[in-house]
């Protein structure tokens, strides 16, 4: 990798916070749709330890309708403008060129395209800026659920081949491969068993391709299959996947529970010796017991 961006850690995993601008997220539906509320949530995520805020205004859930790109832009623009004004690194979760272009014009740092380069124009928009592009392994199309147990003879080999081919295409579009983050596509065009195989073989992907990686592990279906929990109750399972990936440099972890993830990573760093406790480090008396909401 060439020059490492300021938002990406070389010491271990980096937190990317999920902030849904749309009200119909699969795991955090809400009544308050206002831009001000989303800005507040995003700023709190930065305070809690997120290095990147990933904003989306289109649910990937297959049972929900597509959102008109103009409405996406209208919902995203005030939030992006405020966060960029704060100096935050902002990622836009979109595969639509009509959304990517205006968001890059507002100063977005990353375009997070989960479609697997459905629209090459998105990469062309990124190429015209200094931004980064997330390339996702996804053999299905947006709003299509593809779960075929016999689809891959070797799912990790397919991930590597997909990335290798797509990176060549992306470079032909004018975007250097060095500005591409690779997302192996948890749950996307994969059965839960296929997803777990890819997660177990993270080193194999890293050995084949030097690009930074993004792992969208938060509250995913694979965790529901393992635990029997609905999305909002999968944070403990999510942390198991965070632990699997925690010590990896140049790795983004896309999560809902930023504070919990940050706490996990802080303890992991001390356990593994990346950080340490000093001989005079003692518990603040204010933390002896719970005194109220935090």
C-alpha positions in Angstrom: 0.0 0.0 0.0 1.2 3.5 -0.7 0.7 6.4 1.8 -1.7 5.3 4.5 -4.6 7.6 5.0 -5.0 9.3 8.4 -8.2 7.4 9.2 -6.6 3.9 8.9 -4.5 2.5 11.7 -1.3 0.6 11.1 -1.4 -0.8 14.7 -4.7 -2.7 14.6 -8.3 -2.6 13.5 -10.0 0.8 12.8 -13.6 1.4 13.7 -16.1 2.5 11.0 -19.4 3.5 12.6 -22.7 2.7 10.8 -25.0 5.7 10.8 -28.2 5.1 8.9 -29.8 8.3 7.6 -32.8 6.2 6.4 -35.4 5.2 8.9 -35.8 1.6 7.8 -32.5 0.0 8.8 -32.7 -3.7 9.4 -31.4 -3.3 13.0 -32.0 0.2 14.2 -35.3 1.5 12.9 -36.3 4.8 14.7 -38.9 7.5 14.8 -36.7 10.5 14.6 -35.7 11.1 10.9 -34.1 14.5 11.3 -30.7 15.5 10.0 -29.8 17.1 13.4 -30.4 13.8 15.2 -28.2 11.9 12.8 -25.5 14.5 13.1 -25.6 14.1 16.9 -25.4 10.3 16.6 -22.4 10.6 14.2 -20.6 13.0 16.4 -21.1 10.8 19.4 -19.7 7.8 17.4 -16.5 9.9 16.8 -16.2 10.7 20.5 -16.7 7.0 21.3 -13.8 5.9 19.0 -14.9 5.8 15.4 -12.3 6.9 12.9 -14.8 6.8 10.0 -18.5 7.5 9.8 -20.3 5.3 7.2 -23.5 7.1 6.1 -26.3 5.4 4.2 -29.7 6.4 3.0 -30.7 3.2 1.2 -31.4 0.0 3.1 -29.8 -3.1 1.6 -32.7 -5.3 2.9 -34.3 -7.1 0.0 -37.9 -6.6 1.1 -37.6 -2.8 1.2 -38.1 -0.6 -1.9 -35.3 1.3 -3.7 -35.0 5.0 -2.7 -34.9 7.6 -5.4 -31.3 8.9 -5.7 -32.4 12.5 -5.4 -34.0 11.6 -2.1 -30.9 9.9 -0.9 -28.8 13.0 -1.8 -31.3 15.2 0.0 -31.1 13.1 3.2 -27.4 12.7 3.2 -26.2 16.2 2.2 -26.8 18.1 5.4 -25.2 15.3 7.5 -22.2 15.0 5.2 -21.7 18.8 5.2 -21.8 19.0 9.0 -19.4 16.1 9.5 -16.9 17.2 6.8 -17.0 20.6 8.5 -16.0 18.9 11.7 -13.0 17.3 9.9 -14.4 13.8 10.2 -13.7 11.1 7.6 -17.0 10.4 6.0 -17.9 7.2 4.0 -21.0 7.0 1.8 -22.7 3.6 1.6 -24.0 3.7 -2.0 -23.7 2.0 -5.3 -25.5 4.8 -7.2 -23.5 7.2 -9.4 -26.1 9.9 -8.9 -25.4 9.7 -5.1 -21.7 9.1 -5.1 -20.9 12.2 -7.3 -22.6 14.8 -5.2 -21.3 13.3 -1.9 -17.8 13.4 -3.2 -18.3 17.0 -4.2 -19.3 17.7 -0.5 -16.0 16.1 0.7 -16.8 12.5 1.3 -13.6 10.5 2.0 -14.8 7.0 0.9 -17.5 5.5 -1.3 -18.5 2.2 0.2 -20.1 0.3 -2.8 -21.5 -3.0 -1.7 -22.8 -3.9 -5.2 -19.5 -5.3 -6.5 -19.0 -2.5 -9.1 -22.6 -2.7 -10.4 -22.0 0.8 -11.9 -18.5 1.5 -13.0 -19.3 5.2 -13.1 -19.0 5.2 -9.3 -15.4 4.2 -9.5 -14.9 6.9 -12.2 -16.3 9.5 -9.8 -13.9 8.4 -7.1 -11.0 8.5 -9.6 -11.6 12.2 -10.2 -11.0 12.9 -6.5 -8.5 11.9 -3.8 -11.2 9.7 -2.2 -11.1 5.9 -1.6 -13.4 3.2 -3.0 -14.6 0.1 -1.2 -14.9 -2.9 -3.6 -17.1 -5.6 -2.2 -17.2 -9.3 -3.2 -20.8 -9.7 -4.3 -22.0 -12.0 -7.0 -25.6 -10.9 -6.6 -27.2 -7.7 -7.5 -28.6 -5.0 -5.1 -31.8 -6.2 -3.5 -31.2 -9.8 -4.5 -30.5 -12.5 -1.9 -28.2 -15.2 -3.3 -27.6 -18.2 -1.0 -26.6 -21.3 -2.9 -24.8 -23.9 -0.9 -23.2 -25.5 -4.0 -22.3 -22.2 -5.7 -18.5 -22.1 -4.9 -16.1 -25.0 -5.0 -13.8 -22.7 -3.0 -15.4 -19.5 -1.8 -12.2 -17.8 -0.7 -10.6 -18.5 -4.1 -13.7 -16.9 -5.7 -13.3 -13.8 -3.5 -9.6 -13.5 -4.5 -10.4 -14.0 -8.2 -13.3 -11.5 -8.1 -11.1 -8.9 -6.5 -8.2 -9.5 -8.9 -10.4 -9.1 -11.9 -12.3 -6.1 -10.6 -9.1 -4.3 -9.5 -7.9 -4.5 -13.1 -11.2 -3.1 -14.3 -11.0 -0.3 -11.8 -7.5 0.7 -12.8 -8.7 0.9 -16.4 -11.3 3.4 -15.2 -8.6 5.6 -13.9 -8.7 4.7 -10.2 -5.4 3.4 -8.8 -5.7 0.1 -7.0 -3.8 1.6 -4.1 -7.0 3.6 -3.3 -9.2 0.6 -3.1 -10.3 -1.1 0.1 -11.5 -4.7 -0.2 -14.7 -5.9 1.5 -15.0 -9.8 1.3 -18.8 -9.4 1.6 -20.1 -10.9 4.8 -23.5 -12.4 4.0 -23.4 -11.1 0.4 -24.0 -13.8 -2.2 -23.0 -16.3 0.5 -24.6 -18.8 2.8 -23.7 -18.5 6.5 -21.3 -21.4 6.1 -19.6 -19.7 3.1 -19.3 -16.5 5.1 -17.6 -18.3 8.0 -15.2 -19.9 5.6 -14.1 -16.5 4.3 -13.8 -15.2 7.8 -11.6 -18.1 8.8 -9.4 -17.5 5.7 -8.8 -13.8 6.2 -5.0 -14.4 6.1 -5.3 -16.1 2.7 -7.0 -13.0 1.2 -4.4 -10.7 2.7 -1.5 -12.8 1.4 -3.0 -12.7 -2.1 -3.8 -8.9 -2.1 -2.1 -6.2 -0.2 -5.1 -3.7 -0.1 -6.7 -2.6 3.2 -9.7 -4.7 4.1 -13.2 -3.7 5.3 -15.2 -6.3 7.3 -18.9 -5.5 7.7 -19.5 -7.9 10.6 -22.1 -6.1 12.7 -25.3 -7.8 13.5 -25.2 -9.9 10.3 -27.4 -12.8 9.4 -24.6 -15.3 10.0 -24.7 -14.3 13.7 -28.4 -14.7 13.8 -28.0 -18.3 12.5 -25.4 -19.1 15.1 -27.0 -17.4 18.1 -30.7 -17.4 17.3 -30.9 -13.7 18.1 -32.6 -10.9 16.1 -30.4 -8.1 14.7 -30.5 -5.7 17.7 -29.4 -8.5 20.0 -26.3 -9.6 18.1 -23.7 -7.2 19.5 -22.1 -9.8 21.7 -21.8 -12.1 18.7 -20.4 -9.2 16.7 -17.6 -8.8 19.2 -16.5 -12.4 18.7 -15.9 -11.5 15.0 -14.2 -8.2 16.1 -11.9 -10.2 18.3 -11.0 -12.4 15.3 -10.0 -9.3 13.3 -8.8 -7.0 16.1 -5.1 -7.1 15.7 -5.0 -6.7 12.0 -3.5 -3.4 10.7 -5.1 -1.7 7.7 -8.5 -3.2 8.6 -11.8 -1.4 9.0 -14.5 -2.9 11.2 -17.9 -1.6 10.2 -20.1 -1.7 13.4 -23.2 -0.3 15.0 -22.0 -0.5 18.6 -19.0 1.8 18.5 -18.5 2.2 22.3 -18.6 -1.6 22.9 -16.2 -2.2 20.0 -13.8 0.5 21.2 -13.8 -1.0 24.7 -13.1 -4.5 23.3 -10.2 -3.2 21.2 -8.8 -1.2 24.1 -8.7 -4.4 26.3 -7.4 -6.4 23.4 -4.5 -4.0 22.8 -3.4 -4.3 26.5 -3.7 -8.1 26.4 -1.6 -8.4 23.3 1.0 -5.8 24.5 0.3 -3.1 22.0 -0.7 -0.9 24.9 0.2 -1.4 28.6 -0.8 -0.5 32.1 1.6 1.6 34.1 2.5 0.7 37.7 0.6 3.7 39.0 -2.6 3.1 36.9 -5.5 2.6 39.4 -9.2 2.7 39.0 -10.8 6.2 39.3 -12.9 6.2 42.5 -15.8 7.6 40.4 -15.8 4.2 38.6 -16.1 2.1 41.7 -19.8 1.5 41.1 -22.5 2.5 38.6 -24.0 5.9 39.5 -26.4 6.4 36.6 -26.9 6.2 32.9 -23.8 6.5 30.7 
